[in-house]
Amino acid sequence: MRKSFAMSVPNSLRLLPVRRLLNDWRLSKQKVNLDIEIHATVGFFAQLNWCLYALAYCEQHNLNPRIRLTGPIYSDLPRHDWFHDFFEETDAAVMTNEASSLGPRHPLRIITIQETTLAVAYGTSMTIENAHRLFSAFYRVNDMIAAHVDAFVKNEFSSDDVIGLHFRGTDKNTEAEPVDWACCFRSVMKLAADRPEVKKVFVSSDDAKFIEWFDKEAKGTLSVIVHPDQERSWDGKAIHTSALGNSSQKGFEALVNCLLLSRCSALIRTASFLSGWSSIFNPDLSITLLNKPYANKCWFPDRELIKRSDTRYCSA
C-alpha cells in the first residue's frame, strides 16, 4: 500500500508551520528587546545572514537586538555565545541596551531561521547597502580581530593594490556549479593585465591543495599572499561541519579571511557566504562572481551581488 505524502514527511517538517506561527507570536510579545538565541549547525556567515534579518525586524519594530549564536560549530563550550567572541556592540547599541537591560529575559530559542518568518519577511528585499548599514549600526568586529587584520594588511598588502581571490571548494558544489581551478587563475590574470600596477594577489580558500596549486601557477607573475590558517581541508571535505579541529579557530579564520578580502582593490570569487560578506563589510568592493548559485540556492548576498558582478574577467 502506497504511503500518503503526509505520512512520508518527517514530523519535524510537518510541524514547521506550527512552530513558525508560535514563534512569530512569541516575537510579537517582545516589546523592548528582541531576545533570540540561535543554536544552529550551519556556516558562520549563513548565521550572520540570520542576524541581519533579526536586525531588520528590530528596526521595523523599534526593538533592541539581543542576539546569541550558540551552535556547536564555532565553540567547544555547550551553549556558549560565540557571536560575541567575534563581535561587540557599537557604543550606541551599548547605551541603548544598558537602558533596556532591566527585567526578566525570555529569549526565543530556535535551531534555524526557518522556524520563524524573518527570512521570508526580510531576506528577499535585503540589499548590500542596507545590510552594511544595519550590521554596522549595532555591531563591530572586536578590537583583537580588527588589530590582527590591520597588522596583516600593513605587513603583507603594504600600500599596494592587491587582487583578492576566494575559491570555495569542498561542499559548495551542492549549491553552485563548480569552478575549474584554471578558470580562477585566468580570471586573475585578466584583471592583472588591466591593472599593471597590481603585483600581489591575496588567495583565500578552504581547499589547501588549491592554494598550493595557485601559488605554483603564479610564480614569476604575481606575488601570492595567504593568511596562515590552521583549519583548511586537504581531503575535499568541509572543515566547518567537521568535528575535527579547533571550533573557535575556524570562526576566527573565516572572519579574518572575509575581512582581508574586503580590503582588496578588487575581488574575484566563487559563490560563497564568506566572500559575499566581504561586500557587506565593504559595499564599494569591485567583484567578479565566477559562478552563480543554483536557482533554489540563490540566497542573499549572492542574489544581489550577481547584479553588480564585473563579467569582463570571467574566464571559461
N, C-alpha and C positions, 0 to 999 in steps of 0.2 A: 504494500500500500504506500503510495507516494505521500511524503510528509507535506503539510502546508508550509507556505513561506514563513508564516508567523512562528511555527514550531521550529523551523531551522535556524532562526535568528537567535544569537546568544541573548541571554537575559539582560546583560549589561547594555546592549544596543537597544533592545526593546524599551528599556527603562530610561534611556537618554532624554527623550522629550519630556518625561515627567520630572527628571532632575533639572532640566532647563527651567521649566515653569517654577519649580520650588526655589531654585537658586536665584532666579530673577526676582521672585517675591522677597527673598532674604536681602538681596541687594537694595530693593526699594525701601527697606526698613532702616537702612543706614543713612542717617540724615546729616551727619557731620563729617565722618571719615568713611572712606572705602577701605575696609579692613579685609584683606584677602590673602590666603595662603595657597600657593600652587605647588603641589607635590608631584611633579611631572618627571618623565623619563625621556624627554626629547632634548634636542640640542640647545646650546647656550643661547644662540640668537633667535631661535624659534620661540624660546620663552621670553626673550626681550620683546619680541613682537606682541606677545600676550600682555606684557606690561604696558605697551603703547595703547592697546585697546582699553585697558583699565584706566589709563590716564585720560583718554578721550572721554570716557564715561564720567570721570571726576570733573573734568572741565565743564561738561554739559550740565551736570547736576550740582556744581559748586561744592564738591567734596574734597577732603584732604586725603591723598593716597597713603595707605599703609600696606605696602606690598611686601610679601615674603615669598621667596622661592626656596623650597626645602627638599627638592628631589635628590636622589642619591648620586646622580652622575657627577656633580661638581663639589661634593663634600662627602667625607667618610663618616661624619658625625650624624646620628639619627636626627632628622627634622631640623637640622641646622640651617639657618637662613644664610645661604651662600651669596645671595644677591648683594647683601651689604658687606660682603668681603671685598667686592669689586667696585661698588658704587656707594656714594654717600649723598645725602640730601644737600641741595643748594641752600645757601643762607636763608633765602626767602621761604623755602619749604620747611626748614628747621623752625623758624619763627612761627609759622602757621601751625605746625604740628605741636609745638610746645603749648600754644594757646588752646589746642583742642585735645590735649592728652588726658584730661580728667575723665573719669567714668569707666565702667567696665568695657572690656573688649570682647566682642563676639565675632571672630573672623569667619568669613566664608571659606571653607576648605574644599578644594577641588583637585583633581588629578589631570584635567585637561580643560582648555578653554571652551571646548565643545559642550561642557556641562553648563555653560551659560550662553546667552545670545550676544555676548560682547564682540566676538569675531565677526558675526553676521552684521551687527549694527555698525561697526567701525572699520573692519578690515577692508571692505570693498571700496571705501571712499578715502582711505588714508593716502596722503601724498608724502613725498620725501621731505619737503619743506615743513609740513605740519608735524611729521614725526620728529624732525630735528628740534623744532620749537617746543613740542610737548616734553620730550625727554630732557632737554636742556633746562627747561623751567623747573624741573623737580630734582634732577639727579646730575651728578658729575662723577667722572672717574676718580677713584680715591688718589690721594697725593702720592702714595708709593708707586702705583702703576703709572701715573702721569709722569713722575720723575724718571722712571725707567724708560718710558717711551721717548721722552725728551733727550735723555742721555744717548740713547741708541741713534736717534736721528742726528744729533750733533756729531757723534763719532763716526757713523757709517755713511750717512747721507751727505754730511757736511753742508755746504751751501749749494751743492749741485742739484740739478734737476734729476729726478730718479723715476724711471718707469716702474710701476708696480705690476706684478703678475700673480694672480691667485688661481691655482689649479685645485679644484675639489675632486679628489679621486674616491676611492673606496666605495661607499654605498650610494653615492649620488646618482648612479645610473638608473635608480628606481624612480627618479623624479625628473630627469632630463637626459637627452641624448648625449652619450659620452663624447668627449672631445679628444682627438688624437694629439699625442704629445708634440709631434712635429708641427701641427697646426698652431699650437701655442707659441712655439719658437718663431715660426714665420710671421705671426702677428706682431710679436715684439720687435722683430727685425724691420717690419714695415713701418711701425711707429718710430723706431730709432732712425730710420732713413729720412723721415720727415723732420726729425729733430737732431741734427748732427751734434748739437751741444750736449746731448744726453750720452753719458758714458757708463751709467750704472743701471742695474735692474734689481729691484728687491723681489725675491721669489718666496712666496708663501704657499705651502701645500701640506695636506695631511699625509701625502704619499712620499716617503723618504726616497724611494727609487726615482721618482720623477725629478726631485731636486738634484740628485746626483747626475742624472742624465742631462738635465738642462745646463748644469754647470760645465759639463764637458763640451756640450754643443756651443756654448757661448765663449769658450776660450779664444782670446785674440780679438773679440768684437766688443763685448760688454763685460764690465766687472759685476759679478753676481754677489748680491748681499742676501744673507739668510739669517733669520733670528735663530739663536741656538736652542731650539726647542728640545725638550726631553721626550715629549709624547708625540711620536709620529709612527705611522704604520709602515711595516716592512713586508707585510703579507697580504695587503689588499683589503684587510678587514678594518672596519670603522673603529677608531680609538675611543670616541666619545660614548659609545654604547658598550664598551668592553669593561669587564670587571677588573682587568689588569691595569696597572699604572697608578699614578697619583691623581686622585679626583680633582683636588684644588688646583694642581699644576695644569691640568687640562683646561680648566676655565681661564686661568691666568694667561696661558699661551694663546688661547683662542682670542681673548680680548686684546692682547698686545699685538698680535698679527693684524687684527682688524684695524686697530688704531694706526699702525705703521702703514698699512695700505692707504689709509685716509690721508696720510701726509705725503704721498707720492704726487708727482706732477700730473700723471695720467695713469689709469689703471686698466689693464686687460685682464679679464676674469671669466670664469665659468660660473654657471648657475650655483648659487650658494647663499644661505642666510648670512654667513660670516662676511664675505666681501660685499654683499648687499648692504650690510650695516655700515660699511666704510663710507657709503654715500649719505647715510643718515648722520654720521658724525661730521661729514664734510659734504654738504649738498652741492658745492661747486666743483666737485671732483669730476674730471672728464673720464668717461668709462667706455670700454668696448666689451660688450657681452657676447661671448663666442657661441653660446648655445642657449636656447630658450627652454624653460621648464615645460613639461607636458601640460596640455590644457587643463587637466584636472589637478595639477600640482603647481599651477602658476599663482603663487601666493605673493603678498607684499613682502619685501620691497621689489623683488624682481619684476613683478607685474607692472610696476611703474617705471623701473629702470630700463626695460625693453624700449620704451618710447624715446629715451634720450641716449641710447647706445650709438656710438660713432662706428658705423658699419664699414668705414673705409679700411679698417685694419683687420677685419675678419678675413681669415685665410682658409680656403678649402683644403 
